[in-house]
Amino acid sequence: MKSLLLVLGFALATAQLPDKPSPTYPSPQQSLSEKRQVLKAVVAITTRPSADLSSIPAAQEIEHDSEVERSEVVTVVVMVQDCQADTKGVCRASADVVAYKPDGSVHSEMKEINLGTGRGTATLKLAPNDVTGVYKVVATVRDLNARRFGKTERLFGVK
């Protein structure tokens, strides 16, 4: 009797259950972020006058100055590509930029730079007593219509 119960238990345990639909999971090769278009942003440092910058089409990338002097007027230019427009055709993108000194401490912050045209600018104020060396600017860009963000950074020298 015990062996019959044992055989019966084993038969029930190995019996095929009716097919249930298996849950679908994204494949390891396909991540959720691949479904969204990547936000492409570029940050550049320039000493060009603002009149020159406004004459350059927003779709054209601004040339980066790799080295500036403390006495020059320095402009941080943030450019974003493929900003998603809302139903009225308006791009609601902005950027926050942080400039870091060569020692890694924060030099200055520029908040809510409007990128509605695909490009925005802010003045980076360098003082005559600022330390020379390699500075870094980091821009955090947000496309509010598409609910996506990105970060970009650039190094430049101050002499």
ABEGO torsion letter per residue (X at the ends): XAAAAAAAAAAAAABBBBBBBBBBBBBAABBAAAABBBBBBBBBBBABBAAAAAABBAABBBBBBABBBAABBBBBBBBBBGBBBBAAGBBBBBBBBBBBBAAGBBABBBBGBBAAAGBBBBBBBBBAABBBEBBBBBBBBBBAAAGBBBBBBBBBBBX
